[in-house]
Structure formats: structure tokens, C-alpha cells
Amino acid sequence: MRDHQAVYPVATVCRVLRVSPSGFYAWRKRTTASPRAQRDAVLAVQVRAFHARSQGTYGAPRIHEDLREAGERVSRKRVARPMHQAGPVGVSRRKGVRTTRRAVDGQSAPHLVQRDFTATAPNRLWMADITYVPTWARFLYLAIVLDAFSRRIVGWAMGPDLRTQLALNALEMALTQRRLASVIHHSDHGCPYTALAFGHRCREMGFRPSMGTVGDAYDNALAESFFATLECELLDRRSFPSQTEVRLAIFQFIEGRYNPHRRHSALGQRSPINYERLMSEAA
């Protein structure tokens, strides 16, 4: 209205837009922004700060939880507004799944999980898998052990070769951090997990080995979900000239962000470590 005031009468424009002339003149004389506009400006700064703290990965739902945890009473839609208006955006996963071929001479295990990934306590169900991480020189392989109860990575290892020792190193790390009761160790039919040495170690610890259907990534969905998060929030956003850099980045992602801070919708928007602490206090 102000920009076209010299062309059209104010009264006519107000009548067409269904606003009062007195309201327009009051707005024109106002020297400061309204309380709501001021609050939105402060909120936009907070949203950008929490988005930066997530390393540019969080969208409105998780930033809303960060604000709520910080004591801010604000709706999710109001958080989404500054992000929608040319603000920060969260990352999204690529679609697709990986499949693994079974070793010809490997030893398989029964499918004990049957896609039921619920666990009533820590150390009841561990999910294991291996993926590759690209660098400028060559691939590195990452093996993980994930606790289905809290989605926490309890063991992981990296190496230049897809060998049984890589899976054993991840398992040994998990064993040093956890008190075990009766664990189901679930994996695919990849060579490291069907090897005699790996099966022997599982029997030593009293584990109950489990393996999904051959070539079906959904049977190991929690591990696949972690790898998708890793790709989306780290690997797809950076390149790694050396193996040293990628090892450091993986360490910082798992131990510095994913386990202690990364929120999960399946855990009530809590991080794995916070969820375990909350459940332990409740028990």
C-alpha cells in the first residue's frame, strides 16, 4: 500500500484489501517492529545456531526439540517458518538399499530376529554390518556393532580390507564397553561373519548368532539405517584425501556426535546415550 500510495487512493486500496485506513497509518508511523516480529527475529538466530551445532543436518523437528530442551516454548510450525524462508535446511537421505552376497563356503546361522528389532534392555540384541568409505586413494571398510535397544554404536573398526579381523575388531571393542547377559548377534551372510574364526569367538562369549535372509538388506535394517545416516550427514557432504582424515571424521561422527547428541525419532527425539541414561534412571 505504501509503495502504491501515489497511484491509488489509500481509502480505495484499504477497501479492496479489507483493512482499515487507521490501521495502515498506525503501521506507517510505527518505528519499531511488533513484539511478534522481534520474537521471530530472535527465534531465527536460535534456529541458525542449533542448525550449525548439528553440523547443518537437523531439520525443523529436531531443532524444535533442541529449543524445547533449552526452555523455549514454541511450536514446530513456527520453527519451520524461518527455515522455509531461505533459511537453513536439514539433509535428507538417499533412497536405496545395499545387498550382500553370501560366501560360498561360509557357515550360516538361523534367522532369530525375523525383522523384530525391539529390545527390552541393553545387550539383548546387537546388529552388525560392514560398509565401505571412499577416499581419494582407496576405499576403507567400516564395521559396526549397534545395540538395538538404544541405537548406540557400541563397537566399530576400520580397515583397508574386508576381512574377518575387521568384524572381530568391532566385536572386541563392543566387548570391552559392555557387560553381557545373553546377546543375539545379528548380521548378514557376509564373509567376515560366516568365517570360522568369527563363529568361534561368538561361541566363546556365549552369543546366539543370527543371520537374515541372503540378499535382503531389510533383515538388518537398523545397521542399514545407521549407514544411511552416516552417508547423508557426513560422507555425502565431504571428500577425504587421506585415510587418516576419514578415520578422524568417522571417530568424531560416532563418538562425538551420533552416540551422545544425535536425536532419534524412534527414541523420543533423544540421543542413544541420553536414552540409555533415562531408561536406567527409570528402572
C-alpha positions as CSV (number, residue, x, y, z in Angstrom):
1,M,0.0,0.0,0.0
2,R,2.8,2.4,0.9
3,D,4.6,1.7,-2.4
4,H,1.4,2.4,-4.5
5,Q,0.1,5.3,-2.4
6,A,0.9,7.9,-5.1
7,V,-1.1,5.9,-7.7
8,Y,-4.2,4.7,-5.8
9,P,-6.1,6.4,-3.0
10,V,-5.4,4.9,0.4
11,A,-9.2,4.5,1.1
12,T,-9.7,2.6,-2.1
13,V,-6.8,0.2,-1.5
14,C,-7.9,-0.4,2.1
15,R,-11.4,-1.2,0.9
16,V,-10.1,-3.7,-1.6
17,L,-7.7,-5.3,0.8
18,R,-10.3,-5.2,3.7
19,V,-8.1,-3.3,6.1
20,S,-8.8,0.0,7.9
21,P,-7.1,3.2,6.9
22,S,-6.4,4.0,10.6
23,G,-4.5,0.7,10.9
24,F,-2.4,1.5,7.8
25,Y,-1.5,4.9,9.1
26,A,-0.7,3.5,12.5
27,W,1.6,0.9,10.9
28,R,3.3,3.6,8.9
29,K,4.1,5.6,12.0
30,R,5.4,2.7,13.9
31,T,9.2,3.0,14.4
32,T,9.9,-0.5,15.9
33,A,8.9,-3.9,14.9
34,S,6.0,-5.6,16.6
35,P,6.7,-7.9,19.6
36,R,5.9,-11.0,17.5
37,A,8.3,-9.8,14.7
38,Q,11.0,-9.2,17.3
39,R,10.4,-12.6,18.8
40,D,10.7,-14.2,15.3
41,A,14.0,-12.4,14.7
42,V,15.4,-13.9,17.9
43,L,14.0,-17.3,17.1
44,A,15.6,-17.2,13.6
45,V,19.0,-16.6,15.3
46,Q,18.4,-19.5,17.7
47,V,17.4,-21.8,14.8
48,R,20.5,-21.0,12.9
49,A,22.7,-21.6,16.0
50,F,21.1,-25.1,16.6
51,H,21.3,-25.9,12.9
52,A,25.0,-25.1,12.9
53,R,25.5,-27.1,16.1
54,S,24.1,-30.2,14.3
55,Q,26.7,-29.6,11.5
56,G,24.0,-28.5,9.2
57,T,22.0,-31.7,9.4
58,Y,18.9,-31.0,11.5
59,G,15.5,-30.1,10.1
60,A,12.6,-28.4,11.9
61,P,11.5,-31.4,14.1
62,R,14.9,-31.9,15.8
63,I,15.7,-28.2,16.1
64,H,12.2,-27.9,17.7
65,E,13.3,-30.5,20.3
66,D,16.6,-28.6,20.9
67,L,14.7,-25.4,21.5
68,R,12.2,-27.1,23.8
69,E,15.1,-28.7,25.8
70,A,16.6,-25.2,26.1
71,G,13.4,-23.9,27.7
72,E,11.8,-22.2,24.7
73,R,8.1,-22.7,24.3
74,V,7.5,-22.5,20.6
75,S,5.5,-24.6,18.1
76,R,7.2,-26.7,15.4
77,K,5.5,-24.7,12.6
78,R,7.0,-21.5,14.0
79,V,10.4,-23.2,14.0
80,A,9.9,-24.3,10.4
81,R,8.9,-20.8,9.2
82,P,12.4,-19.2,9.3
83,M,13.9,-22.4,7.8
84,H,11.4,-22.2,4.9
85,Q,12.1,-18.5,4.3
86,A,15.5,-19.0,2.7
87,G,16.9,-20.2,6.0
88,P,18.9,-23.4,6.9
89,V,17.7,-26.7,5.7
90,G,18.2,-30.2,7.0
91,V,19.7,-33.0,5.0
92,S,17.7,-35.9,3.6
93,R,18.8,-39.5,2.9
94,R,19.3,-41.1,-0.5
95,K,16.9,-43.8,-1.3
96,G,18.1,-47.4,-1.9
97,V,19.4,-50.3,0.0
98,R,22.5,-52.5,-0.2
99,T,22.6,-56.2,-0.6
100,T,25.3,-58.6,0.5
101,R,26.3,-61.9,-1.2
102,R,26.9,-64.9,0.9
103,A,30.3,-66.6,0.9
104,V,30.2,-69.9,-0.8
105,D,32.0,-71.9,1.9
106,G,30.6,-69.8,4.9
107,Q,28.8,-71.1,7.9
108,S,25.3,-69.6,8.3
109,A,23.2,-69.1,11.4
110,P,19.4,-69.2,11.9
111,H,17.3,-66.1,11.5
112,L,16.4,-65.4,15.1
113,V,15.3,-61.8,14.7
114,Q,12.7,-62.0,11.9
115,R,12.7,-58.2,11.5
116,D,11.7,-57.7,15.1
117,F,14.3,-55.2,16.2
118,T,12.8,-54.4,19.6
119,A,14.9,-54.9,22.7
120,T,13.7,-54.5,26.3
121,A,17.2,-53.7,27.7
122,P,20.7,-53.1,26.5
123,N,22.9,-56.0,25.3
124,R,19.9,-58.2,24.3
125,L,20.2,-57.7,20.5
126,W,23.3,-56.4,18.6
127,M,23.2,-55.6,14.9
128,A,26.4,-55.9,12.9
129,D,27.3,-54.9,9.4
130,I,30.1,-53.5,7.2
131,T,30.2,-50.7,4.6
132,Y,32.8,-49.0,2.6
133,V,34.0,-45.4,2.9
134,P,35.6,-43.7,-0.2
135,T,38.8,-41.7,0.0
136,W,40.9,-40.2,-2.8
137,A,43.3,-43.0,-2.6
138,R,41.2,-46.1,-2.0
139,F,38.2,-47.5,-0.1
140,L,38.3,-48.1,3.7
141,Y,35.8,-50.5,5.3
142,L,33.8,-49.7,8.4
143,A,32.4,-52.5,10.6
144,I,29.9,-51.6,13.4
145,V,28.1,-53.3,16.2
146,L,24.8,-51.5,17.1
147,D,22.7,-52.1,20.2
148,A,19.1,-52.3,19.1
149,F,17.8,-51.0,22.4
150,S,19.3,-47.5,22.1
151,R,20.6,-47.5,18.5
152,R,24.0,-46.8,20.1
153,I,27.2,-47.9,18.3
154,V,28.9,-50.0,20.9
155,G,31.8,-51.2,18.7
156,W,33.3,-50.2,15.4
157,A,36.5,-50.7,13.5
158,M,38.1,-49.5,10.2
159,G,40.5,-51.3,7.9
160,P,41.7,-51.4,4.2
161,D,40.5,-54.9,3.6
162,L,37.1,-56.7,4.0
163,R,38.5,-59.5,6.3
164,T,37.2,-61.4,9.3
165,Q,39.6,-59.5,11.6
166,L,37.8,-56.3,10.8
167,A,34.5,-57.7,12.2
168,L,36.3,-59.2,15.1
169,N,37.9,-55.8,16.0
170,A,34.5,-54.2,16.1
171,L,33.2,-57.0,18.2
172,E,36.1,-56.8,20.6
173,M,35.5,-53.1,21.1
174,A,31.9,-53.8,22.0
175,L,33.0,-56.4,24.5
176,T,35.3,-54.0,26.3
177,Q,32.5,-51.5,26.8
178,R,29.6,-53.7,27.7
179,R,28.5,-56.1,30.5
180,L,26.9,-59.0,28.7
181,A,23.9,-61.2,29.7
182,S,22.5,-63.1,26.7
183,V,23.1,-61.4,23.4
184,I,21.7,-62.2,20.0
185,H,24.4,-61.1,17.5
186,H,22.6,-60.5,14.2
187,S,24.3,-59.9,10.8
188,D,24.1,-60.6,7.1
189,H,25.8,-63.5,5.4
190,G,29.0,-61.6,4.5
191,C,32.3,-63.4,4.5
192,P,33.6,-61.9,7.8
193,Y,30.5,-63.1,9.7
194,T,30.4,-66.6,8.3
195,A,34.1,-67.2,8.9
196,L,35.1,-70.0,11.3
197,A,37.1,-67.6,13.4
198,F,34.1,-65.3,14.0
199,G,31.8,-68.1,14.8
200,H,34.4,-69.5,17.3
201,R,34.6,-66.1,19.1
202,C,30.8,-65.9,19.3
203,R,30.7,-69.3,20.9
204,E,33.4,-68.4,23.4
205,M,31.3,-65.4,24.5
206,G,28.1,-67.4,24.6
207,F,26.4,-65.3,21.9
208,R,23.4,-66.5,19.9
209,P,24.4,-65.9,16.3
210,S,21.6,-64.8,13.9
211,M,21.7,-64.0,10.2
212,G,19.0,-62.6,7.9
213,T,17.8,-63.8,4.5
214,V,20.5,-63.8,1.9
215,G,20.5,-60.6,-0.2
216,D,17.8,-58.9,1.9
217,A,19.0,-55.7,3.4
218,Y,15.7,-55.1,5.3
219,D,16.6,-58.0,7.6
220,N,19.4,-55.9,9.0
221,A,17.5,-52.6,8.8
222,L,18.9,-50.9,12.0
223,A,22.5,-51.2,10.7
224,E,21.5,-50.1,7.2
225,S,19.7,-47.1,8.8
226,F,22.9,-46.1,10.6
227,F,24.9,-46.3,7.4
228,A,22.3,-44.2,5.6
229,T,22.6,-41.6,8.4
230,L,26.4,-41.7,8.1
231,E,26.2,-41.2,4.3
232,C,23.7,-38.4,4.5
233,E,25.2,-36.4,7.3
234,L,28.9,-37.0,6.7
235,L,30.1,-38.9,3.7
236,D,27.9,-37.3,1.0
237,R,28.9,-33.8,2.3
238,R,32.7,-34.2,2.4
239,S,35.5,-35.7,0.5
240,F,38.5,-37.3,2.2
241,P,42.0,-37.0,0.6
242,S,43.6,-39.5,3.0
243,Q,42.7,-42.4,5.2
244,T,43.8,-40.5,8.3
245,E,41.2,-37.8,7.6
246,V,38.4,-40.2,7.1
247,R,39.3,-42.2,10.3
248,L,39.2,-39.0,12.3
249,A,35.9,-37.9,10.7
250,I,34.3,-41.3,11.5
251,F,35.6,-41.1,15.1
252,Q,34.2,-37.6,15.6
253,F,30.9,-38.6,14.0
254,I,30.3,-41.7,16.1
255,E,31.8,-40.8,19.4
256,G,31.5,-37.0,19.3
257,R,28.0,-36.6,17.7
258,Y,26.0,-39.7,16.9
259,N,26.1,-41.5,20.3
260,P,26.0,-38.5,22.7
261,H,23.9,-36.0,20.7
262,R,22.2,-37.2,17.6
263,R,18.4,-37.3,18.1
264,H,16.3,-40.3,17.0
265,S,12.6,-40.2,16.4
266,A,12.3,-43.8,17.5
267,L,13.8,-42.8,20.9
268,G,11.5,-39.9,21.5
269,Q,14.0,-37.5,19.9
270,R,16.7,-38.5,22.4
271,S,20.3,-39.5,21.6
272,P,21.4,-43.1,22.2
273,I,23.4,-42.2,25.4
274,N,20.7,-40.0,26.8
275,Y,18.1,-42.7,26.1
276,E,20.1,-45.3,27.9
277,R,20.6,-42.9,30.9
278,L,16.9,-42.1,31.0
279,M,15.8,-45.7,30.9
280,S,18.4,-46.6,33.5
281,E,17.1,-44.0,35.9
282,A,13.5,-45.0,35.3
283,A,14.4,-48.6,36.1
